[in-house]
Each structure stands twice: as C-alpha cells, then as structure tokens.
Amino acid sequence: MVTRIGGGRRKTRYIFRKEPRNKGKFSFTAYFQKFKEGDRVSLNAEPSIHKGMYHRRFHARSGTIAGKQGECYIVKINDYGKEKNLIVHPIHLRKQK
C-alpha cells in the first residue's frame, strides 16, 4: 500500500501567503460576520486562522450559503459539474454583491 505524503496544507506556499507586515493579524469584523441562507460568497482563506478552513483546491471559488453548522456555514459550490458542500468558518468568506 502507498503511504500518503503531506497533509491538508501541502503545496500551499503561495496560495495561503500573507504580506510580511500583516502576518498573524486578522479582522474581528470578518471573524464575526453573519450570512443568510442564499447569500453569494467567495472563498478567500485567512491563513492565520486554521479553524474551518477548506481544502486548497476550492480557493477563490464562489458559492451560496446553504445553512449553518455551529459557528461555521455550509457553502454549496459547483465543482466541475458536481455539487459539493463545504463547512467553512466566516473568516474565510467574503460576501459578493
């Protein structure tokens, strides 16, 4: 059997990168933002917070809020013809207009 190499953040050196002056900082308003069911959101990872972060293949994708699960939101996205549900913390979401 083949052993698995690496974890969920493997090969994310540039995807989850922050500017040196902003390392470790995050917005409290983004952390506690609220969404309603049916809102359009884009997935934009906040690298300094690992809780509720999605897999890197979904970075910069957009979807709709389908519900809430604890502090996180269930986001429906279309992944090349297959609909998927992601459980994402609100710090990693940006509201689309």
Contacts in CASP RR format, 6 or more apart in sequence:
PFRMAT RR
TARGET T0000
AUTHOR 0000-0000-0000
METHOD contacts of the structure
MODEL  1
MVTRIGGGRRKTRYIFRKEPRNKGKFSFTAYFQKFKEGDRVSLNAEPSIH
KGMYHRRFHARSGTIAGKQGECYIVKINDYGKEKNLIVHPIHLRKQK
8 55 0 8 1.000
8 56 0 8 1.000
9 16 0 8 1.000
9 56 0 8 1.000
11 56 0 8 1.000
12 56 0 8 1.000
15 45 0 8 1.000
15 56 0 8 1.000
15 59 0 8 1.000
16 45 0 8 1.000
16 47 0 8 1.000
16 56 0 8 1.000
17 47 0 8 1.000
18 24 0 8 1.000
18 47 0 8 1.000
18 48 0 8 1.000
23 48 0 8 1.000
24 48 0 8 1.000
25 48 0 8 1.000
26 46 0 8 1.000
26 48 0 8 1.000
26 49 0 8 1.000
26 91 0 8 1.000
27 91 0 8 1.000
30 46 0 8 1.000
30 90 0 8 1.000
30 91 0 8 1.000
31 49 0 8 1.000
31 90 0 8 1.000
31 91 0 8 1.000
32 90 0 8 1.000
33 90 0 8 1.000
33 93 0 8 1.000
33 95 0 8 1.000
34 90 0 8 1.000
35 41 0 8 1.000
35 65 0 8 1.000
35 73 0 8 1.000
35 90 0 8 1.000
35 93 0 8 1.000
35 95 0 8 1.000
36 65 0 8 1.000
37 65 0 8 1.000
37 66 0 8 1.000
37 67 0 8 1.000
38 64 0 8 1.000
38 65 0 8 1.000
38 66 0 8 1.000
39 64 0 8 1.000
39 65 0 8 1.000
39 95 0 8 1.000
40 62 0 8 1.000
40 63 0 8 1.000
40 64 0 8 1.000
40 95 0 8 1.000
40 96 0 8 1.000
41 62 0 8 1.000
41 63 0 8 1.000
41 64 0 8 1.000
41 65 0 8 1.000
41 73 0 8 1.000
41 75 0 8 1.000
41 93 0 8 1.000
41 94 0 8 1.000
41 95 0 8 1.000
41 96 0 8 1.000
42 60 0 8 1.000
42 61 0 8 1.000
42 62 0 8 1.000
42 63 0 8 1.000
42 93 0 8 1.000
42 94 0 8 1.000
42 96 0 8 1.000
43 54 0 8 1.000
43 58 0 8 1.000
43 59 0 8 1.000
43 60 0 8 1.000
43 61 0 8 1.000
43 62 0 8 1.000
43 63 0 8 1.000
43 75 0 8 1.000
43 77 0 8 1.000
43 86 0 8 1.000
43 88 0 8 1.000
43 92 0 8 1.000
43 93 0 8 1.000
44 59 0 8 1.000
44 60 0 8 1.000
44 92 0 8 1.000
44 93 0 8 1.000
44 94 0 8 1.000
45 53 0 8 1.000
45 54 0 8 1.000
45 56 0 8 1.000
45 59 0 8 1.000
45 92 0 8 1.000
46 53 0 8 1.000
46 91 0 8 1.000
46 92 0 8 1.000
49 89 0 8 1.000
49 91 0 8 1.000
49 92 0 8 1.000
51 89 0 8 1.000
52 72 0 8 1.000
52 87 0 8 1.000
52 88 0 8 1.000
52 89 0 8 1.000
52 92 0 8 1.000
53 88 0 8 1.000
53 89 0 8 1.000
53 92 0 8 1.000
54 86 0 8 1.000
54 88 0 8 1.000
54 92 0 8 1.000
58 77 0 8 1.000
58 79 0 8 1.000
58 86 0 8 1.000
61 77 0 8 1.000
61 79 0 8 1.000
62 77 0 8 1.000
62 96 0 8 1.000
63 75 0 8 1.000
63 76 0 8 1.000
63 77 0 8 1.000
63 78 0 8 1.000
64 75 0 8 1.000
64 76 0 8 1.000
65 73 0 8 1.000
65 74 0 8 1.000
65 75 0 8 1.000
65 76 0 8 1.000
66 73 0 8 1.000
66 74 0 8 1.000
66 75 0 8 1.000
66 76 0 8 1.000
66 85 0 8 1.000
67 73 0 8 1.000
67 74 0 8 1.000
68 74 0 8 1.000
69 87 0 8 1.000
71 89 0 8 1.000
71 90 0 8 1.000
72 87 0 8 1.000
72 88 0 8 1.000
72 89 0 8 1.000
72 90 0 8 1.000
73 87 0 8 1.000
73 88 0 8 1.000
73 89 0 8 1.000
73 90 0 8 1.000
73 93 0 8 1.000
74 85 0 8 1.000
74 86 0 8 1.000
74 87 0 8 1.000
75 85 0 8 1.000
75 86 0 8 1.000
75 87 0 8 1.000
75 88 0 8 1.000
75 93 0 8 1.000
76 83 0 8 1.000
76 84 0 8 1.000
76 85 0 8 1.000
77 83 0 8 1.000
77 84 0 8 1.000
77 86 0 8 1.000
78 84 0 8 1.000
END
